[in-house]
């Protein structure tokens, strides 16, 4: 009961307010609408442009001008449309893989492979078709905003198709080794061709960088290739071994040679000095001999015979025919010496 | 009365505005358009650069009365009577399914191709094709055929030469475009093959072949390494032998010189009295003989006085050479 009563009361209050409102709307309504329209037109006649943006101004759908200065600009309200294009920011496109979750401070980036895209034919031109898996990125940005907006239906999609075409038609004429070890060759071959295609297509895109990240082979081939790397290292190792051998043997030989020659010089010095000494000794002796030949000779003879007799075992042969050998008992050592000599 | 007049006025204003709006149309930068009057095409709006091609195409297709407008933007038409049809003027991309092709030497390659094309003549396009889906079907028929025919004439390696395929496609593109423009109002700017792969069934064979090929290269590298080592080693050995032999030779020469020198030195003074020298040297030899058993005849000169010393007797030394020694 009380609820109903209060409701009735409320209705009355609202009715009174509505009447007041209507009066206000009739007096202030048109003014508010006009103010709103003016505000809309004013707002619609200015636009802001950031440093990295260019604006393409369309008048009735036609390109009227391209504005490159950043800041505040005016346009004809309602008639001019402004399309802003970022011409500074660099975009990446990945080939053969995709970044699924970008790396952050706490998380390592996650990638997924796109094998059908990555798998390319190498060395086809030599009738030596081989397969490699390639992963690369390109960086590009918008260089011509009008072309970018109005010339190509799907600039990025077109870029991807052209990229795949250019990569494949570049790498197909490389050898396996070139593809594997000289990634910069791939980059240098892809970039100008891709840029050329983008110009032909009027895509308004500029290719800034082509960077081959990785060139791999199929599993078994990769294993064989690793072995080949090892074999290559073996070959280089052998080459180094040979050098090492040369480096040790030649100095040794030179040392040996020097020693031989120096020894010979030493021998010469000794022999010549010995000869000189002998001559000096002989000359001294000879002077003595000239003075007193017989005495010197006798003294010499006695000295040497004394030494001779005391240094050796002397057997005096008193037999007439000198046949004492037949009866003499030689010791074993003497016989041995005699036989071996 | 006053209220009815107000309503009529409002209706007229609204109709007038509607008619005004309906008599204007905008062709955007990336559009081409045709204007029809009760279904009959009167005007065509295209880019300035395409005017000549479109004019020629209209003549060829017997539409000489259609007016070609080469400015985009705001245009007028008769309200309610004229209708406008717009098509995209952008380059559209056609992509094919994966197709298996055979080269001239019977090798199979899986390819995917793409083409960049656009609506050149909206009149013919509007009549014969009408929308993007149909346009892609035409591409499927014409571009696909052109690529397949080109690939079939090439050998496998030619298919992969740097420019052979693209030049072949370029040469066929003009004929293709003539037909496409005339019949469908479409113009192809580029045909490319974005994907070339071996059929999956061939991959394991190729993998095996590649691995074998590389293994061969490994073996070759190892053999080369061994051979290089042996070569280098024998060169080193030869150099060593040369160095040492040369030194041996030099040493021998030096020693021989020394010997000659010493003989010369001896000669100079020994020539004074060779006999005395011989005596002295022999005495030295006897002195140096040690530890041997020597047989001496008892008539040896050394024993001359063993039986007593007769007066005036001289010792004899000439028999020394008759010594017999056993070392």
Interface residues (C-beta under 8 A of the other chain):
Chain A: X58 X59 X60 X61 X62 X63 X116 X117 X119 X120 X121 X124 X125 X126 X127 X129 X130 X131 X146 X149 X150 X151 X152 X153 X154 X157 X158 X161 X162 X164 X165 X168 X169 X172 X173 X176 X197 X200 X201 X202 X217 X218 X219 X220 X221 X223 X224 X225 X227 X228 X230 X231 X232 X234 X235 X236 X237 X238 X239 X241 X242 X243 X245 X246 X249 X250 X252 X253 X254 X256 X257 X258 X260 X261 X263 X264 X265 X267 X268 X269 X271 X272 X274 X275 X276 X278 X279 X282 X283 X285 X286 X289 X293 X297 X298 X300 X301 X303 X304 X305 X307 X308 X309 X311 X312 X313 X314 X315 X316 X317 X318 X322 X324 X325 X330 X334 X337 X338 X341
Chain B: X26 X27 X28 X29 X30 X31 X71 X72 X73 X74 X88 X89 X90 X91 X92 X93 X95 X114 X116 X156 X157 X159 X160 X161 X162 X165 X166 X189 X190 X192 X193 X194 X195 X196 X197 X198 X203 X206 X207 X208 X210 X211 X212 X214 X215 X217 X218 X219 X221 X222 X224 X225 X226 X228 X229 X231 X232 X233 X235 X236 X237 X239 X240 X243 X244 X246 X247 X248 X250 X251 X252 X253 X254 X255 X257 X258 X259 X261 X262 X263 X265 X266 X268 X269 X270 X272 X273 X276 X277 X279 X280 X283 X284 X286 X287 X289 X290 X291 X292 X293 X294 X295 X296 X297 X298 X302 X303 X315 X317 X326 X327
